[in-house]
Amino acid sequence: MQGPSKIGGAVDSDLGTPPPFPETFRHRIRPYARIYIPISAFVFTFVVFGVLEPARFLTLGNGAVVLSQSAVLCVVGFGMTFVIMAGGIDLSVGSVVALTGIIGSSVGRDYGAPAGLAAGLLTGLACGFTNGLVFSKLKIPSFITTLGMLTVARGAAYVYSQGESFVVYQLPVFREIGVFPGIVYVTLGFFGICHFLLNQTRFGRHCQVIGGDERVAILTGVRLDRVKILMFSLCGFMAGVGGLLLASRVGAATPQLAVGLELDIISAVVLGGTPLTGGIGNVHNTILGALIMSMLSNGLIIMGIKSDIQLMIKGVVLILAVFLSLEREKIGIIK
Amino acid sequence: MSTLAEDSKTLGAGAAAPLVRMRGISKAFGAVQALRRVDLEVWPAEVVGLVGDNAAGKSTLMKILYGIYTPDEGEILVESKAVVFHTAHDARAHGIEMVYQDLALVDNLDIAANVFVGRELTRRFLGVVEILDKRRMERAAGQVVQTLDPDLGPVRRKVRILSGGQRQTVAIARSLCFEPKVVIMDEPTASLSLEKIHRLLELIQRLKARGLAIILISHRVEDIFTVGDRVVVLKRGEVVGGRHIRDTSVEEVAQLMVAGSPQRAMRAEGVHGTRG
């Protein structure tokens, strides 16, 4: 074996030399790209809308709107970060947001707000737990498992609501506390919890190991199933939180709530710097990604871009984010 | 360390039971019979070489001992107690560690994290939550790594940037961190330079002096003759011979690998049952 090998790593590298890095341009810029792409994307979006629509985009009021819009993306994105970090994906979060919003608001209407909150959170948790169970025990790829849950949860939202929509009174967290709406503090609270879970606990470390190399996780005795069930449960729970926040912000829960939200959330997580190939990333990255995504929606709305065109733009952004971040040599074969 | 080494030596020599006894292990993958009624014993302070052609069943046997596969038949006794391993976690809890040929490291994590992967040290936070004790892991990993390779550098470096030999040091450090009784090494010399091979064989002797048992899977029969006490030859999933190194030759072992048969192995001697 002569020269740098593109596939191997440790095979011929024991001559005191560092392992042969495939010296492609993309490979060399990646460590920097992971830090600078999210920041540049953030600055770029900000500057573009700032220049095009300074009068309406660059106001404090609009800043607060962007922040509270990003809250749902953030909260659900935190949960999603664990799943993507571990190399999986959860496509069901949009539907779970809708289902929890509806169950939360209907129970809340009949039995009071605390019961509604509890019911919503439990619904999210149950959906996530089911995802984790199906994924780990039946060994179905997370992509298909959660695609199934996407349809099931959406259908359940229609069945439960029977086409009705529930009026939701705003939760007190939407009042402003100091400069920011209260929802920002709620988001920061969940950020703290998720950051702690990912970086300080064995569970978080094992998500990283599974995403880094699942085979190593098996060989070193990581309890795969437990970690997988836990991480999907967490993601479902956070989708539950997101559902309650969204229903409360919008003022109504309908079964059409949050259609396609999963793609915005995946974009936010990936744009922030947690590649779909897993193993790297962090929850604070997701905040940046969520801010970019909500700034994008907000700016496009302000500029009067039609919603169908917005969809197209967001699709392109998702592809772009994945293109820039994917570690292709890690998965080897792209299917 | 010398007193400890002497203690374990006498302990090893006087031990009445093997550390590990695998009895009648069979394993099939679909139609392929990977192992057929294989027996293997490992005593304290003993280096056992496991040799055989490709597909002889060496790795499968070791993966069973390490809890990755469960055997279809047969039993495993650790210090005379029957055990059932469902995952590597169970095997590690019984003091059995394995260093894989490809080392099984996570590139994105640092050295300390790789040393403790799967068995992270934790401490209580605010009395209730268990959190990673990163400082203790870094210190412990640093100490073990230091004894193996003083030049490896800080344990917060990502494994991605290490050379092949350094990566192996990290993998070996992982296997030594929890006071193991048995360390399985799968082709540890396969990707090493000659100089590094000597260092590794020295390390194996040091571990043996501390009372550890080492199972060495290797294509390089000469390595097993340098450090081994006993060699077990597998062929097509069956034991075709077991010899004490001092009673055999490289030629005989090579002969067994090529032409050995299970019947001859049983006639050979009571090598499995008793220490010579």
Interface residues (C-beta under 8 A of the other chain):
Chain A: A10 V11 D12 S13 D14 L15 G16 T17 P18 P19 F196 Q200 T201 R202 R205 Q208 V209 G212 D213 R215 V216 A217 I218 L219 T220 G221 V222 R223 G279 I280
Chain B: G67 I68 T87 A88 H89 D90 A91 R92 M98 Y100 D102 L103 A104 L105 V106 D107 N108 L109 A113 V117 G118 R119 E120 T122 F125 V129 E130 I131 L132 R160 I161 L162 S163 G164 G165 R167 Q168 R174 S191 L192 S193 K196
